[in-house]
Amino acid sequence: MTSNCRIHLVLFFALAVFFSGHSSAADRMPNFLFICTDDHRWDAMGVVQREQGERARFPMVYKELGDVPTCFAIRTTTHKLIKYPNLPEFTEVFDLTADPYEIKNLVSDTALTSKLDADLGQLMKTVNYTVPSNANQARLPVPTKPNVIIILADDLGYGDVQCYNRERGKIATPHLDRLASQGMRFTDAHTSSGVCSPTRYSLLTGRYHWRSRLQQGIVDYLGSPLIPPGRLTLAGLLKQHGYRTGIIGKWHLGWNMQLTDEERKLLKSYGGKPVGGRQVIGVATDEDRTAWRTIYSRQLRGGPVTLGFDSYFGTDVPNWPPYCFIENDRTMGIPSELLAADALRKNQASFQGPALADWKLENVLPTLGDRACAFIEDAAKKPEPFLLYLPLTAPHTPIAVAEQWRGKSGLNDYADFVMQTDATVARVLVSLEKSGAADKTLVIFTSDNGCAPYAGVKDLEAKGHFPSGPLRGYKADAWEGGHRVPFIVRWPGIVKPATRCDALVQQTDIMATLAETLGAKLPANVGEDSVSLMPLLKGSDKPTREYAVSHASSGLPALRKGSWKIIFGQMGGGFGGAPGVAESGQLYDLAADLGETKNIWLDKPELVAELTTTMTRLVTEGRSTPGAKQQNDVPVRWQRFLPSSSPAQ
């Protein structure tokens, strides 16, 4: 057998079995059993065809090859059951007649699940198959330079992915659930911030955003580049090692648009809430169009192609102007109209501005999916490995749901958009499989922060869906719901399928992980807050990082040490407003109080003092990992939410 046949194929061995004693017409149809392993793909061609009324006889090829299964499935005419030997919580049941796309998991129907499970057991008994004791332990040859795909959802809450929120989640995410079943699901993964731009900075650089100029909030509309040209990014690191690097999606880390003061004033003069709620304007003037032709004919400097990426395609910020795509460092076309006022309603665009005449917000996400699939198809044909950074624009505003997904969730537009996002991820992964590169590709899926409360959270909760799951807070908060996010890793040959890791990790850790994979030693001024995840990915249960820092949008910092979490101020620091100077901060034991309901700051002054000293050290040393002391870009005023009498002062 060739090595190409052995490296991570998502595999099927199809067996047709007729059960005697079944009476209904549907039950007289054949059942199908799939035994899936990491090493081989079988189709039904090798199955001995059964004679009517006889039980089939099956070749035991899989036993001779010694494969171990990653999952089992049984399909009847109307239903399908999928289960995983080592992780029963991922069991899935689908009604294929009513739900051919396998969206709604019916595992809570215990009678149906039990019947299918019994049928599965009978089928396995028929072919004399038992699950090996070393199921899921097989390891494949590890490519020295794996392809890398990093998918970053936008505003997707911890509880919006079904496998993270079985009890309080109502949105179907079958494809993300399946990705988790094929790899490792991290339950204590964090962003460096509860909002967008700072998270993107930290993910791409392996450095906390609050060491940069961005001490609170996000990169403003028309803001300058946050990542300076000399800062090594993930893309730059991989490019040094021969990778083809591409980004498709949302950038939101600033550009140098070479604007004059008058041009900047003009672009900020149009209506919309973020620029003061001024009345929207009906049509653009000739003077507007003349200015736009000048502005958008220029090169956009300081973006992805100056920071290690070979190519860029995206919308920068989909709810901000210009309402057009950008390719590399140029807009694709020159905007000629103002975005229509209707596009500013119901969590769509944030404010008016230059747009292409035929711009449709609902086309953004599908187009990004098209481009990502095309990138993978093309890159897989090349000899060099590739990096695809895919920062999706969804389910963030504009919540512009494609027609085929409207109403699918039965909850609200945001929930529909989550389902469309899940399907977009599936499209990308299917393209990866078809390209033949899946077996040598590391896939990471995560989100930039928690669910935005303005996306209909109260309505969702009233209907039984809790976007933050068991966590307190939402997007922008220092509470867990602001920055604890889904984090899923699939890596054939490294990560055992259907596994779960409860260790504390951060998105900054991707930098050190890739460096270790490539055998690269990071310079002292690179990845200052990045810790390699390799031990965890290989199955170690020993924590890799001792501390983690996450901020609210206001800059309110929170520090983790093990299960202890300290917030250096009162309240969440998010969209509810920045906290004023507080009488005390907040201290929680997340092992006993994951929902952050009991503040024990006053009960443990020694622990507060210890964690305060730790935070002081992490700030002043310019890094949270071993190595030479580094300089923060600006003074970091992390104590500003505490009174002068606090230990932090």
Secondary structure, 3 states (H helix, E strand, C coil): CCHHHHCCCCCCCEEEECCCCCCCCCCCCCEEEEEEECCCCCCHHHCCCCCCCCCCCCCCHHHHHCCCEEEEEEECCCEEEEECCCCHHHCEEEECCCCCCCCCCCCCCHHHHHHHHHHHHHHHHHCCCCCCCCCCCCCCCCCCCCEEEEEEECCCCHHHCHHHCCCCCCCCCHHHHHHHHCCEEEEEEECCECCHHHHHHHHHHCCCHHHCCCCCCCCCCCCCCCCCCCCCCHHHHHHHCCCEEEEEEECCCCCECCCCHHHHHHHCCCCEHHHCCECCCCCCCHHHHHHHHHHCCCCCECCHHHCCCCEEEEEECCCCCCECCEECCEECCCCCEECCHHHHCCCCCCECCEECCCCCHHHHHHHHHHHHHHHHHHHCCCCCCEEEEEECCCCCCCCCCCHHHCCCCCCCHHHHHHHHHHHHHHHHHHHHHHHCCHHHEEEEEEECCCCCHHHCHHHHHHCCCCCCCCCCCCCCCCCHHHHEEEEEEECCCCCCCCEEEEEEEECCHHHHHHHHHHCCCCCCCCCCCCCCCHHHHCCCCCCCCCEEEEECCCCCEEEEECCEEEECCCCCCCCCCCCCCCCCCEEEECCCCCCCCCCCHHHCHHHHHHHHHHHHHHHHCCCCCCCCCCCCCCCCCCCCCCCCCCCCC
